[in-house]
Amino acid sequence: MKIKSFATGLTISTTVLLTLVLTLNIAFAEDKMTWDKTFPLSDKVIHEKVTYPNRYGITVSADMYKPKDFDKSKKYAALVIGTPYGGVKEQGAGIYAQTMAERGFVAIAFDESFNGESGGEPRHVSSPDIFAEDFSAGVDFLGTRPFVDRNKIGAIGICGSGGFALKAAQVDHRIKAIATASMYDMSRFFRNGWQDTMTAEQRDKVLDELGEQRWKDFENGTPMLPEGFPSVATDSIPEGLDPISSEFWEYYAMKRGHHPRSHGPFTATSNMAFMNFPLLNYIETISPRPILFIMGEKAHSRYFTEDAYKQAAEPKELVIVPGARHIDLYDRTDMIPFDKMEEFFSKALK
């Protein structure tokens, strides 16, 4: 049996037609299966999964986004984008990378070492040194792409990765401009407690406990990992959570931002490194490269950004997003000031 196509007037056998339909359906199904982000794929970008090593030999996994009208013969400005602390590239970092690609940049969102789809054992370790290195590894990768101008590479850090991006930039002069959003200084947080309320006695007690935990980890052959967010998205916030924990639960544990690879907490003894490794001790040396600090008006974390802004040297700029909480700068595309970021990086990387 043969069918005549009304569109072309060509005669097509049913076998060929069925094969074509089946092929298209399989391709569509595979595309749906491979797209595992918390946001939809834009029709204005080209997406590609990539991997590359950091200087410790750990394989970093990233999503690369390029403009839809990408021309491989041209040289593009590029951005390396880190995740919120405990998050993965399929969440907020991917939203930033995709949106900046829509605006003409080549952008990668990556999973930190030991987390997400990146390599490294044991899993869910957190390291201020290696997480800063992962930004520089992203610069290694981007700067060796034939379509990237290696003199036009910037970095964006969200939440905890804001501190890691700044740490990397303090010594990696290849990072020409930096933007942070809802920044957390994780070293300050772990060493000094929330809003710097930890006493010396409390710190000593924590360090004693972590020392004991190291012995337990050694004997067990694996580090203790605190319970994380549920593997399946929940519909409500548990009763009794404090306001900050409730906010993170809303994003990581509910449909809004839940992803099965985003565990949340890191191995307990990871905190020791942060308590011994300041992130922003040389922030003023980033100058004359510019820094754009972005924070929500109602963010519980805004004191980290305000203090980092004061410590940084010119050129620097502070943007306060009206009404925004900490997590709103993860995924609220109606609140994240992408116009400002496009303007900032276009000028800094021209």
ABEGO torsion letter per residue (X at the ends): XBBBBAAAGBBBBAAAAAAAAAAAAAAAAAAAAABABABBBBAABBBBBBBBBBAAGBBBBBBBBBBAABBAABBBBBBBBBBBBGBBAABAAAAAAAAAAAAGBBBBBBBBBGBEABBEOBBGBBBAAAAAAAAAAAAAAAAABAABBAABBBBBBBEAAAAAAAAAAAABAABABBBBBGBBBAAAAAAAEBGGABBAAAAAAAAAAAAAAAAAAAAAGBBBBBBBBBABBBABBBBGBBAAAAAAAAAAABAAABBAABAGBBBAAAAAAAAABBAAAAAAAAOABBBBBBBBAABAAAAAAAAAAAABBOBBBBBBBBGBBAAAAAABAAABBAAAAAAAAAAAAX
